[in-house]
Amino acid sequence: MARLEPALQKVLGWEGGFANDPDDSGGPTMKGVTIATYKEYCRRKGRPVPTVNDLKKITNAEILDLADLLYWSKIRGNEIKNQSIADLCFDCVWGSGTGYIKVIQKVLGVTADGIFGPASLNALNNWNPQSKLFELLWNRRKKYLEGCSSAWKYLKGWMRRLNSFKFVEEEISVFEDKNPSDLEESQTILEENTNEIEESEIEEIEEQEEIKEQENQQVLEEDRETFLELIINWIKKLLKIK
């Protein structure tokens, strides 16, 4: 069965420190946790309403507990068989809120009521092949992100993040019979391989962006030269007329 810790680690790898982007409706955000989310977490824990300064001091232990309480448990992550699918679903609700559960349910073909109950879990776990379900969920996420109002600014980064999610068959269950030390070693190797894939993808995208930028610069230079030539010819014609 899937586990929260590797899912959260993967998600937090794409989150930065403190941010308060005016184009981001989430407002003040620390490690992917918005002030509104942190207030809801504190409310459920019976704690005082936190300030932005409190948010800046949020601990990793709090983020883990918050992720479990507000997101992982909502998709019944501990009962999902495949870690890859659990990772993707978790990232979706982490980034778009638990309302995204309805989108997942529509992909599964079950009642889209926003409550991930037994019917949703059974449909997800019993989908065969699981790789096809992952593909459907991935493509639906891509379509959702492309339709967001702030895609004009964030889509490139969102897609880098989405591209880092890859399907791996039974990536947790294959380790179940091993002792703890073997499990830790296998997970370390898996994480290193995943990081290598992500880094290579990012490098490739950055190289493509650099090439595109150079091409754009060249086009701009050519356009400037053409424009100046037109101006000079126009001035010459005016002088001849006079």
PEKA-V59096 format. One record per run of one state. SS is the DSSP state (hx for helix, st for strand, lp for the rest). FROM is the first residue (numbers start at 1). LEN is the number of residues. If there is no record, write none. Layout:
((SS	FROM	LEN) (SS	FROM	LEN))
This chain:
((lp	1	3) (hx	4	9) (lp	13	5) (st	18	2) (lp	20	9) (st	29	2) (lp	31	2) (st	33	2) (hx	35	10) (lp	45	7) (hx	52	5) (lp	57	3) (hx	60	16) (lp	76	1) (hx	77	3) (lp	80	3) (hx	83	14) (lp	97	1) (hx	98	11) (lp	109	9) (hx	118	8) (lp	126	4) (hx	130	17) (lp	147	4) (hx	151	13) (lp	164	9) (hx	173	3) (lp	176	4) (hx	180	62) (lp	242	1))
